Amino acid sequence: MRRSVARLVIAGAFATVLVALVAGPAGATTVLANDEYKWYYWVAPILAVSFFGVVGLLSLVYYRKVLIPKYRGRRVEE
């Protein structure tokens, strides 16, 4: 039990250090403040809705093609 907790703490510390090292250079730059690199905020809702739509559709198809036949005793289509 203690070994698993120790491993979990070490893995969390390693992940935190890794994220800090990778994200550090991004905070030091001011290139994104230039007018040349503007983000168009109108596209963000479209991308978010599209992402959740695709995830929802994939979940629905997986449910219909795999989970329903699996628990009703029918053969799963491949």
PDB file of N, CA, C and O in Angstrom:
ATOM      1  N   MET A   1       0.825  -1.194   0.000  1.00  0.00           N
ATOM      2  CA  MET A   1       0.000   0.000   0.000  1.00  0.00           C
ATOM      3  C   MET A   1       0.866   1.253   0.000  1.00  0.00           C
ATOM      4  O   MET A   1       0.589   2.198  -0.739  1.00  0.00           O
ATOM      5  N   ARG A   2       1.901   1.270   0.813  1.00  0.00           N
ATOM      6  CA  ARG A   2       2.754   2.452   0.892  1.00  0.00           C
ATOM      7  C   ARG A   2       3.543   2.659  -0.392  1.00  0.00           C
ATOM      8  O   ARG A   2       3.798   3.790  -0.804  1.00  0.00           O
ATOM      9  N   ARG A   3       3.929   1.544  -1.022  1.00  0.00           N
ATOM     10  CA  ARG A   3       4.670   1.674  -2.281  1.00  0.00           C
ATOM     11  C   ARG A   3       3.810   2.312  -3.366  1.00  0.00           C
ATOM     12  O   ARG A   3       4.286   3.155  -4.127  1.00  0.00           O
ATOM     13  N   SER A   4       2.545   1.910  -3.434  1.00  0.00           N
ATOM     14  CA  SER A   4       1.667   2.456  -4.470  1.00  0.00           C
ATOM     15  C   SER A   4       1.424   3.946  -4.240  1.00  0.00           C
ATOM     16  O   SER A   4       1.350   4.716  -5.197  1.00  0.00           O
ATOM     17  N   VAL A   5       1.300   4.355  -2.980  1.00  0.00           N
ATOM     18  CA  VAL A   5       1.126   5.776  -2.671  1.00  0.00           C
ATOM     19  C   VAL A   5       2.392   6.544  -3.017  1.00  0.00           C
ATOM     20  O   VAL A   5       2.326   7.649  -3.555  1.00  0.00           O
ATOM     21  N   ALA A   6       3.541   5.962  -2.707  1.00  0.00           N
ATOM     22  CA  ALA A   6       4.807   6.617  -3.022  1.00  0.00           C
ATOM     23  C   ALA A   6       4.981   6.765  -4.532  1.00  0.00           C
ATOM     24  O   ALA A   6       5.413   7.808  -5.024  1.00  0.00           O
ATOM     25  N   ARG A   7       4.641   5.712  -5.246  1.00  0.00           N
ATOM     26  CA  ARG A   7       4.738   5.790  -6.721  1.00  0.00           C
ATOM     27  C   ARG A   7       3.793   6.851  -7.275  1.00  0.00           C
ATOM     28  O   ARG A   7       4.147   7.575  -8.205  1.00  0.00           O
ATOM     29  N   LEU A   8       2.605   6.944  -6.710  1.00  0.00           N
ATOM     30  CA  LEU A   8       1.637   7.942  -7.158  1.00  0.00           C
ATOM     31  C   LEU A   8       2.143   9.355  -6.891  1.00  0.00           C
ATOM     32  O   LEU A   8       1.986  10.243  -7.730  1.00  0.00           O
ATOM     33  N   VAL A   9       2.747   9.563  -5.730  1.00  0.00           N
ATOM     34  CA  VAL A   9       3.298  10.880  -5.399  1.00  0.00           C
ATOM     35  C   VAL A   9       4.462  11.224  -6.316  1.00  0.00           C
ATOM     36  O   VAL A   9       4.568  12.360  -6.778  1.00  0.00           O
ATOM     37  N   ILE A  10       5.334  10.264  -6.585  1.00  0.00           N
ATOM     38  CA  ILE A  10       6.467  10.500  -7.485  1.00  0.00           C
ATOM     39  C   ILE A  10       5.968  10.807  -8.891  1.00  0.00           C
ATOM     40  O   ILE A  10       6.481  11.718  -9.540  1.00  0.00           O
ATOM     41  N   ALA A  11       4.974  10.060  -9.371  1.00  0.00           N
ATOM     42  CA  ALA A  11       4.428  10.305 -10.706  1.00  0.00           C
ATOM     43  C   ALA A  11       3.781  11.688 -10.786  1.00  0.00           C
ATOM     44  O   ALA A  11       3.925  12.382 -11.793  1.00  0.00           O
ATOM     45  N   GLY A  12       3.072  12.088  -9.739  1.00  0.00           N
ATOM     46  CA  GLY A  12       2.463  13.422  -9.733  1.00  0.00           C
ATOM     47  C   GLY A  12       3.494  14.527  -9.716  1.00  0.00           C
ATOM     48  O   GLY A  12       3.342  15.539 -10.400  1.00  0.00           O
ATOM     49  N   ALA A  13       4.547  14.337  -8.932  1.00  0.00           N
ATOM     50  CA  ALA A  13       5.616  15.343  -8.898  1.00  0.00           C
ATOM     51  C   ALA A  13       6.325  15.429 -10.239  1.00  0.00           C
ATOM     52  O   ALA A  13       6.636  16.523 -10.711  1.00  0.00           O
ATOM     53  N   PHE A  14       6.582  14.288 -10.850  1.00  0.00           N
ATOM     54  CA  PHE A  14       7.223  14.279 -12.162  1.00  0.00           C
ATOM     55  C   PHE A  14       6.353  14.984 -13.203  1.00  0.00           C
ATOM     56  O   PHE A  14       6.863  15.759 -14.012  1.00  0.00           O
ATOM     57  N   ALA A  15       5.054  14.720 -13.188  1.00  0.00           N
ATOM     58  CA  ALA A  15       4.155  15.364 -14.142  1.00  0.00           C
ATOM     59  C   ALA A  15       4.104  16.871 -13.919  1.00  0.00           C
ATOM     60  O   ALA A  15       4.065  17.638 -14.881  1.00  0.00           O
ATOM     61  N   THR A  16       4.105  17.300 -12.660  1.00  0.00           N
ATOM     62  CA  THR A  16       4.078  18.728 -12.365  1.00  0.00           C
ATOM     63  C   THR A  16       5.337  19.421 -12.849  1.00  0.00           C
ATOM     64  O   THR A  16       5.268  20.500 -13.437  1.00  0.00           O
ATOM     65  N   VAL A  17       6.482  18.810 -12.607  1.00  0.00           N
ATOM     66  CA  VAL A  17       7.752  19.388 -13.061  1.00  0.00           C
ATOM     67  C   VAL A  17       7.803  19.418 -14.585  1.00  0.00           C
ATOM     68  O   VAL A  17       8.263  20.398 -15.171  1.00  0.00           O
ATOM     69  N   LEU A  18       7.340  18.364 -15.221  1.00  0.00           N
ATOM     70  CA  LEU A  18       7.349  18.312 -16.680  1.00  0.00           C
ATOM     71  C   LEU A  18       6.469  19.405 -17.282  1.00  0.00           C
ATOM     72  O   LEU A  18       6.872  20.068 -18.237  1.00  0.00           O
ATOM     73  N   VAL A  19       5.282  19.594 -16.734  1.00  0.00           N
ATOM     74  CA  VAL A  19       4.388  20.649 -17.233  1.00  0.00           C
ATOM     75  C   VAL A  19       5.012  22.026 -17.015  1.00  0.00           C
ATOM     76  O   VAL A  19       4.919  22.890 -17.887  1.00  0.00           O
ATOM     77  N   ALA A  20       5.640  22.236 -15.873  1.00  0.00           N
ATOM     78  CA  ALA A  20       6.277  23.525 -15.589  1.00  0.00           C
ATOM     79  C   ALA A  20       7.426  23.797 -16.552  1.00  0.00           C
ATOM     80  O   ALA A  20       7.611  24.931 -16.995  1.00  0.00           O
ATOM     81  N   LEU A  21       8.193  22.769 -16.874  1.00  0.00           N
ATOM     82  CA  LEU A  21       9.306  22.955 -17.809  1.00  0.00           C
ATOM     83  C   LEU A  21       8.830  23.229 -19.228  1.00  0.00           C
ATOM     84  O   LEU A  21       9.413  24.043 -19.944  1.00  0.00           O
ATOM     85  N   VAL A  22       7.780  22.553 -19.622  1.00  0.00           N
ATOM     86  CA  VAL A  22       7.275  22.727 -20.988  1.00  0.00           C
ATOM     87  C   VAL A  22       6.535  24.053 -21.136  1.00  0.00           C
ATOM     88  O   VAL A  22       6.652  24.706 -22.173  1.00  0.00           O
ATOM     89  N   ALA A  23       5.779  24.462 -20.127  1.00  0.00           N
ATOM     90  CA  ALA A  23       4.971  25.675 -20.224  1.00  0.00           C
ATOM     91  C   ALA A  23       5.764  26.930 -19.906  1.00  0.00           C
ATOM     92  O   ALA A  23       5.295  28.030 -20.202  1.00  0.00           O
ATOM     93  N   GLY A  24       6.927  26.812 -19.324  1.00  0.00           N
ATOM     94  CA  GLY A  24       7.727  27.978 -18.956  1.00  0.00           C
ATOM     95  C   GLY A  24       8.086  28.883 -20.117  1.00  0.00           C
ATOM     96  O   GLY A  24       7.867  30.091 -20.028  1.00  0.00           O
ATOM     97  N   PRO A  25       8.632  28.350 -21.208  1.00  0.00           N
ATOM     98  CA  PRO A  25       8.987  29.214 -22.331  1.00  0.00           C
ATOM     99  C   PRO A  25       7.788  29.920 -22.965  1.00  0.00           C
ATOM    100  O   PRO A  25       7.931  31.014 -23.511  1.00  0.00           O
ATOM    101  N   ALA A  26       6.617  29.308 -22.895  1.00  0.00           N
ATOM    102  CA  ALA A  26       5.433  29.931 -23.489  1.00  0.00           C
ATOM    103  C   ALA A  26       5.042  31.191 -22.737  1.00  0.00           C
ATOM    104  O   ALA A  26       4.530  32.132 -23.344  1.00  0.00           O
ATOM    105  N   GLY A  27       5.271  31.231 -21.443  1.00  0.00           N
ATOM    106  CA  GLY A  27       4.926  32.411 -20.666  1.00  0.00           C
ATOM    107  C   GLY A  27       5.929  33.536 -20.825  1.00  0.00           C
ATOM    108  O   GLY A  27       5.624  34.684 -20.501  1.00  0.00           O
ATOM    109  N   ALA A  28       7.113  33.231 -21.313  1.00  0.00           N
ATOM    110  CA  ALA A  28       8.152  34.245 -21.429  1.00  0.00           C
ATOM    111  C   ALA A  28       8.051  35.060 -22.710  1.00  0.00           C
ATOM    112  O   ALA A  28       8.664  36.122 -22.814  1.00  0.00           O
ATOM    113  N   THR A  29       7.313  34.596 -23.655  1.00  0.00           N
ATOM    114  CA  THR A  29       7.242  35.288 -24.948  1.00  0.00           C
ATOM    115  C   THR A  29       6.054  36.243 -25.003  1.00  0.00           C
ATOM    116  O   THR A  29       5.035  36.020 -24.349  1.00  0.00           O
ATOM    117  N   THR A  30       6.195  37.298 -25.782  1.00  0.00           N
ATOM    118  CA  THR A  30       5.100  38.250 -25.968  1.00  0.00           C
ATOM    119  C   THR A  30       4.705  38.342 -27.436  1.00  0.00           C
ATOM    120  O   THR A  30       4.129  39.342 -27.864  1.00  0.00           O
ATOM    121  N   VAL A  31       5.009  37.315 -28.200  1.00  0.00           N
ATOM    122  CA  VAL A  31       4.692  37.323 -29.630  1.00  0.00           C
ATOM    123  C   VAL A  31       3.195  37.362 -29.844  1.00  0.00           C
ATOM    124  O   VAL A  31       2.731  37.977 -30.804  1.00  0.00           O
ATOM    125  N   LEU A  32       2.427  36.722 -28.978  1.00  0.00           N
ATOM    126  CA  LEU A  32       0.982  36.664 -29.161  1.00  0.00           C
ATOM    127  C   LEU A  32       0.304  38.010 -28.957  1.00  0.00           C
ATOM    128  O   LEU A  32      -0.864  38.163 -29.317  1.00  0.00           O
ATOM    129  N   ALA A  33       0.993  38.978 -28.397  1.00  0.00           N
ATOM    130  CA  ALA A  33       0.397  40.289 -28.184  1.00  0.00           C
ATOM    131  C   ALA A  33       0.447  41.154 -29.435  1.00  0.00           C
ATOM    132  O   ALA A  33      -0.190  42.207 -29.478  1.00  0.00           O
ATOM    133  N   ASN A  34       1.175  40.742 -30.430  1.00  0.00           N
ATOM    134  CA  ASN A  34       1.280  41.524 -31.661  1.00  0.00           C
ATOM    135  C   ASN A  34      -0.024  41.478 -32.451  1.00  0.00           C
ATOM    136  O   ASN A  34      -0.781  40.512 -32.352  1.00  0.00           O
ATOM    137  N   ASP A  35      -0.285  42.519 -33.232  1.00  0.00           N
ATOM    138  CA  ASP A  35      -1.480  42.548 -34.071  1.00  0.00           C
ATOM    139  C   ASP A  35      -1.409  41.511 -35.186  1.00  0.00           C
ATOM    140  O   ASP A  35      -2.434  41.107 -35.735  1.00  0.00           O
ATOM    141  N   GLU A  36      -0.222  41.094 -35.508  1.00  0.00           N
ATOM    142  CA  GLU A  36      -0.027  40.139 -36.585  1.00  0.00           C
ATOM    143  C   GLU A  36      -0.587  38.754 -36.240  1.00  0.00           C
ATOM    144  O   GLU A  36      -0.948  37.993 -37.138  1.00  0.00           O
ATOM    145  N   TYR A  37      -0.661  38.423 -34.948  1.00  0.00           N
ATOM    146  CA  TYR A  37      -1.078  37.099 -34.507  1.00  0.00           C
ATOM    147  C   TYR A  37      -2.386  37.158 -33.729  1.00  0.00           C
ATOM    148  O   TYR A  37      -2.458  36.609 -32.629  1.00  0.00           O
ATOM    149  N   LYS A  38      -3.402  37.790 -34.249  1.00  0.00           N
ATOM    150  CA  LYS A  38      -4.679  37.897 -33.543  1.00  0.00           C
ATOM    151  C   LYS A  38      -5.473  36.598 -33.659  1.00  0.00           C
ATOM    152  O   LYS A  38      -5.446  35.918 -34.685  1.00  0.00           O
ATOM    153  N   TRP A  39      -6.172  36.279 -32.590  1.00  0.00           N
ATOM    154  CA  TRP A  39      -7.065  35.129 -32.574  1.00  0.00           C
ATOM    155  C   TRP A  39      -8.481  35.626 -32.851  1.00  0.00           C
ATOM    156  O   TRP A  39      -8.914  36.632 -32.289  1.00  0.00           O
ATOM    157  N   TYR A  40      -9.175  34.938 -33.695  1.00  0.00           N
ATOM    158  CA  TYR A  40     -10.537  35.302 -34.027  1.00  0.00           C
ATOM    159  C   TYR A  40     -11.483  34.533 -33.119  1.00  0.00           C
ATOM    160  O   TYR A  40     -11.660  33.327 -33.285  1.00  0.00           O
ATOM    161  N   TYR A  41     -12.089  35.216 -32.164  1.00  0.00           N
ATOM    162  CA  TYR A  41     -12.872  34.563 -31.125  1.00  0.00           C
ATOM    163  C   TYR A  41     -14.196  34.003 -31.621  1.00  0.00           C
ATOM    164  O   TYR A  41     -14.798  33.175 -30.937  1.00  0.00           O
ATOM    165  N   TRP A  42     -14.667  34.424 -32.787  1.00  0.00           N
ATOM    166  CA  TRP A  42     -15.938  33.917 -33.266  1.00  0.00           C
ATOM    167  C   TRP A  42     -15.853  32.438 -33.627  1.00  0.00           C
ATOM    168  O   TRP A  42     -16.882  31.762 -33.654  1.00  0.00           O
ATOM    169  N   VAL A  43     -14.686  31.927 -33.901  1.00  0.00           N
ATOM    170  CA  VAL A  43     -14.544  30.526 -34.302  1.00  0.00           C
ATOM    171  C   VAL A  43     -14.539  29.587 -33.093  1.00  0.00           C
ATOM    172  O   VAL A  43     -14.768  28.388 -33.256  1.00  0.00           O
ATOM    173  N   ALA A  44     -14.288  30.093 -31.897  1.00  0.00           N
ATOM    174  CA  ALA A  44     -14.207  29.237 -30.713  1.00  0.00           C
ATOM    175  C   ALA A  44     -15.514  28.492 -30.417  1.00  0.00           C
ATOM    176  O   ALA A  44     -15.460  27.287 -30.172  1.00  0.00           O
ATOM    177  N   PRO A  45     -16.685  29.141 -30.425  1.00  0.00           N
ATOM    178  CA  PRO A  45     -17.919  28.376 -30.184  1.00  0.00           C
ATOM    179  C   PRO A  45     -18.188  27.329 -31.260  1.00  0.00           C
ATOM    180  O   PRO A  45     -18.713  26.255 -30.965  1.00  0.00           O
ATOM    181  N   ILE A  46     -17.835  27.634 -32.495  1.00  0.00           N
ATOM    182  CA  ILE A  46     -18.037  26.663 -33.579  1.00  0.00           C
ATOM    183  C   ILE A  46     -17.165  25.434 -33.356  1.00  0.00           C
ATOM    184  O   ILE A  46     -17.625  24.305 -33.526  1.00  0.00           O
ATOM    185  N   LEU A  47     -15.903  25.651 -32.974  1.00  0.00           N
ATOM    186  CA  LEU A  47     -15.011  24.524 -32.705  1.00  0.00           C
ATOM    187  C   LEU A  47     -15.474  23.714 -31.498  1.00  0.00           C
ATOM    188  O   LEU A  47     -15.397  22.485 -31.513  1.00  0.00           O
ATOM    189  N   ALA A  48     -15.950  24.384 -30.460  1.00  0.00           N
ATOM    190  CA  ALA A  48     -16.405  23.677 -29.258  1.00  0.00           C
ATOM    191  C   ALA A  48     -17.645  22.840 -29.559  1.00  0.00           C
ATOM    192  O   ALA A  48     -17.717  21.677 -29.161  1.00  0.00           O
ATOM    193  N   VAL A  49     -18.618  23.418 -30.253  1.00  0.00           N
ATOM    194  CA  VAL A  49     -19.839  22.680 -30.591  1.00  0.00           C
ATOM    195  C   VAL A  49     -19.520  21.511 -31.517  1.00  0.00           C
ATOM    196  O   VAL A  49     -20.091  20.430 -31.372  1.00  0.00           O
ATOM    197  N   SER A  50     -18.619  21.721 -32.459  1.00  0.00           N
ATOM    198  CA  SER A  50     -18.225  20.641 -33.363  1.00  0.00           C
ATOM    199  C   SER A  50     -17.553  19.502 -32.602  1.00  0.00           C
ATOM    200  O   SER A  50     -17.836  18.331 -32.852  1.00  0.00           O
ATOM    201  N   PHE A  51     -16.669  19.846 -31.678  1.00  0.00           N
ATOM    202  CA  PHE A  51     -15.985  18.820 -30.888  1.00  0.00           C
ATOM    203  C   PHE A  51     -16.973  17.991 -30.089  1.00  0.00           C
ATOM    204  O   PHE A  51     -16.929  16.761 -30.124  1.00  0.00           O
ATOM    205  N   PHE A  52     -17.871  18.665 -29.362  1.00  0.00           N
ATOM    206  CA  PHE A  52     -18.833  17.928 -28.554  1.00  0.00           C
ATOM    207  C   PHE A  52     -19.827  17.158 -29.413  1.00  0.00           C
ATOM    208  O   PHE A  52     -20.312  16.104 -29.002  1.00  0.00           O
ATOM    209  N   GLY A  53     -20.134  17.666 -30.592  1.00  0.00           N
ATOM    210  CA  GLY A  53     -21.002  16.928 -31.513  1.00  0.00           C
ATOM    211  C   GLY A  53     -20.361  15.648 -32.006  1.00  0.00           C
ATOM    212  O   GLY A  53     -21.012  14.605 -32.067  1.00  0.00           O
ATOM    213  N   VAL A  54     -19.088  15.722 -32.358  1.00  0.00           N
ATOM    214  CA  VAL A  54     -18.375  14.528 -32.828  1.00  0.00           C
ATOM    215  C   VAL A  54     -18.236  13.506 -31.709  1.00  0.00           C
ATOM    216  O   VAL A  54     -18.442  12.314 -31.935  1.00  0.00           O
ATOM    217  N   VAL A  55     -17.891  13.955 -30.504  1.00  0.00           N
ATOM    218  CA  VAL A  55     -17.769  13.040 -29.374  1.00  0.00           C
ATOM    219  C   VAL A  55     -19.119  12.394 -29.057  1.00  0.00           C
ATOM    220  O   VAL A  55     -19.180  11.196 -28.781  1.00  0.00           O
ATOM    221  N   GLY A  56     -20.187  13.168 -29.093  1.00  0.00           N
ATOM    222  CA  GLY A  56     -21.514  12.618 -28.841  1.00  0.00           C
ATOM    223  C   GLY A  56     -21.936  11.616 -29.897  1.00  0.00           C
ATOM    224  O   GLY A  56     -22.510  10.576 -29.574  1.00  0.00           O
ATOM    225  N   LEU A  57     -21.657  11.920 -31.156  1.00  0.00           N
ATOM    226  CA  LEU A  57     -22.021  11.012 -32.236  1.00  0.00           C
ATOM    227  C   LEU A  57     -21.231   9.709 -32.151  1.00  0.00           C
ATOM    228  O   LEU A  57     -21.794   8.631 -32.342  1.00  0.00           O
ATOM    229  N   LEU A  58     -19.935   9.797 -31.866  1.00  0.00           N
ATOM    230  CA  LEU A  58     -19.125   8.593 -31.716  1.00  0.00           C
ATOM    231  C   LEU A  58     -19.607   7.747 -30.543  1.00  0.00           C
ATOM    232  O   LEU A  58     -19.629   6.519 -30.630  1.00  0.00           O
ATOM    233  N   SER A  59     -19.992   8.395 -29.450  1.00  0.00           N
ATOM    234  CA  SER A  59     -20.504   7.661 -28.294  1.00  0.00           C
ATOM    235  C   SER A  59     -21.815   6.959 -28.624  1.00  0.00           C
ATOM    236  O   SER A  59     -22.023   5.811 -28.232  1.00  0.00           O
ATOM    237  N   LEU A  60     -22.687   7.637 -29.335  1.00  0.00           N
ATOM    238  CA  LEU A  60     -23.971   7.046 -29.710  1.00  0.00           C
ATOM    239  C   LEU A  60     -23.778   5.843 -30.629  1.00  0.00           C
ATOM    240  O   LEU A  60     -24.414   4.808 -30.431  1.00  0.00           O
ATOM    241  N   VAL A  61     -22.921   5.964 -31.617  1.00  0.00           N
ATOM    242  CA  VAL A  61     -22.678   4.853 -32.546  1.00  0.00           C
ATOM    243  C   VAL A  61     -22.039   3.675 -31.816  1.00  0.00           C
ATOM    244  O   VAL A  61     -22.394   2.523 -32.070  1.00  0.00           O
ATOM    245  N   TYR A  62     -21.102   3.952 -30.912  1.00  0.00           N
ATOM    246  CA  TYR A  62     -20.490   2.870 -30.124  1.00  0.00           C
ATOM    247  C   TYR A  62     -21.536   2.162 -29.271  1.00  0.00           C
ATOM    248  O   TYR A  62     -21.534   0.935 -29.170  1.00  0.00           O
ATOM    249  N   TYR A  63     -22.412   2.922 -28.670  1.00  0.00           N
ATOM    250  CA  TYR A  63     -23.471   2.348 -27.837  1.00  0.00           C
ATOM    251  C   TYR A  63     -24.388   1.446 -28.663  1.00  0.00           C
ATOM    252  O   TYR A  63     -24.731   0.342 -28.241  1.00  0.00           O
ATOM    253  N   ARG A  64     -24.777   1.923 -29.834  1.00  0.00           N
ATOM    254  CA  ARG A  64     -25.706   1.162 -30.671  1.00  0.00           C
ATOM    255  C   ARG A  64     -25.063  -0.067 -31.292  1.00  0.00           C
ATOM    256  O   ARG A  64     -25.697  -1.120 -31.365  1.00  0.00           O
ATOM    257  N   LYS A  65     -23.819   0.045 -31.740  1.00  0.00           N
ATOM    258  CA  LYS A  65     -23.188  -1.055 -32.470  1.00  0.00           C
ATOM    259  C   LYS A  65     -22.485  -2.070 -31.567  1.00  0.00           C
ATOM    260  O   LYS A  65     -22.355  -3.234 -31.946  1.00  0.00           O
ATOM    261  N   VAL A  66     -22.029  -1.656 -30.381  1.00  0.00           N
ATOM    262  CA  VAL A  66     -21.237  -2.550 -29.549  1.00  0.00           C
ATOM    263  C   VAL A  66     -21.945  -2.908 -28.245  1.00  0.00           C
ATOM    264  O   VAL A  66     -22.105  -4.088 -27.933  1.00  0.00           O
ATOM    265  N   LEU A  67     -22.363  -1.915 -27.493  1.00  0.00           N
ATOM    266  CA  LEU A  67     -22.877  -2.202 -26.160  1.00  0.00           C
ATOM    267  C   LEU A  67     -24.241  -2.872 -26.170  1.00  0.00           C
ATOM    268  O   LEU A  67     -24.455  -3.812 -25.405  1.00  0.00           O
ATOM    269  N   ILE A  68     -25.161  -2.429 -26.998  1.00  0.00           N
ATOM    270  CA  ILE A  68     -26.490  -3.050 -27.033  1.00  0.00           C
ATOM    271  C   ILE A  68     -26.409  -4.514 -27.464  1.00  0.00           C
ATOM    272  O   ILE A  68     -26.973  -5.367 -26.778  1.00  0.00           O
ATOM    273  N   PRO A  69     -25.732  -4.846 -28.571  1.00  0.00           N
ATOM    274  CA  PRO A  69     -25.639  -6.272 -28.923  1.00  0.00           C
ATOM    275  C   PRO A  69     -24.870  -7.101 -27.891  1.00  0.00           C
ATOM    276  O   PRO A  69     -25.187  -8.272 -27.682  1.00  0.00           O
ATOM    277  N   LYS A  70     -23.871  -6.509 -27.251  1.00  0.00           N
ATOM    278  CA  LYS A  70     -23.066  -7.259 -26.279  1.00  0.00           C
ATOM    279  C   LYS A  70     -23.907  -7.701 -25.092  1.00  0.00           C
ATOM    280  O   LYS A  70     -23.777  -8.839 -24.641  1.00  0.00           O
ATOM    281  N   TYR A  71     -24.748  -6.847 -24.585  1.00  0.00           N
ATOM    282  CA  TYR A  71     -25.530  -7.173 -23.400  1.00  0.00           C
ATOM    283  C   TYR A  71     -26.871  -7.822 -23.715  1.00  0.00           C
ATOM    284  O   TYR A  71     -27.563  -8.277 -22.804  1.00  0.00           O
ATOM    285  N   ARG A  72     -27.241  -7.871 -24.964  1.00  0.00           N
ATOM    286  CA  ARG A  72     -28.477  -8.575 -25.333  1.00  0.00           C
ATOM    287  C   ARG A  72     -28.181  -9.948 -25.910  1.00  0.00           C
ATOM    288  O   ARG A  72     -29.104 -10.663 -26.300  1.00  0.00           O
ATOM    289  N   GLY A  73     -26.906 -10.332 -25.972  1.00  0.00           N
ATOM    290  CA  GLY A  73     -26.543 -11.671 -26.390  1.00  0.00           C
ATOM    291  C   GLY A  73     -26.374 -11.859 -27.878  1.00  0.00           C
ATOM    292  O   GLY A  73     -26.178 -12.985 -28.337  1.00  0.00           O
ATOM    293  N   ARG A  74     -26.445 -10.787 -28.645  1.00  0.00           N
ATOM    294  CA  ARG A  74     -26.239 -10.904 -30.084  1.00  0.00           C
ATOM    295  C   ARG A  74     -24.776 -10.724 -30.427  1.00  0.00           C
ATOM    296  O   ARG A  74     -23.990 -10.245 -29.609  1.00  0.00           O
ATOM    297  N   ARG A  75     -24.416 -11.106 -31.628  1.00  0.00           N
ATOM    298  CA  ARG A  75     -23.039 -10.993 -32.095  1.00  0.00           C
ATOM    299  C   ARG A  75     -22.716  -9.530 -32.394  1.00  0.00           C
ATOM    300  O   ARG A  75     -23.549  -8.818 -32.955  1.00  0.00           O
ATOM    301  N   VAL A  76     -21.519  -9.073 -32.028  1.00  0.00           N
ATOM    302  CA  VAL A  76     -21.090  -7.704 -32.265  1.00  0.00           C
ATOM    303  C   VAL A  76     -20.630  -7.568 -33.705  1.00  0.00           C
ATOM    304  O   VAL A  76     -19.811  -8.356 -34.178  1.00  0.00           O
ATOM    305  N   GLU A  77     -21.164  -6.555 -34.413  1.00  0.00           N
ATOM    306  CA  GLU A  77     -20.771  -6.319 -35.804  1.00  0.00           C
ATOM    307  C   GLU A  77     -19.363  -5.743 -35.854  1.00  0.00           C
ATOM    308  O   GLU A  77     -18.974  -4.930 -35.015  1.00  0.00           O
ATOM    309  N   GLU A  78     -18.612  -6.182 -36.851  1.00  0.00           N
ATOM    310  CA  GLU A  78     -17.250  -5.650 -37.005  1.00  0.00           C
ATOM    311  C   GLU A  78     -17.133  -4.838 -38.261  1.00  0.00           C
ATOM    312  O   GLU A  78     -16.061  -4.311 -38.557  1.00  0.00           O
TER     313      GLU A  78
END
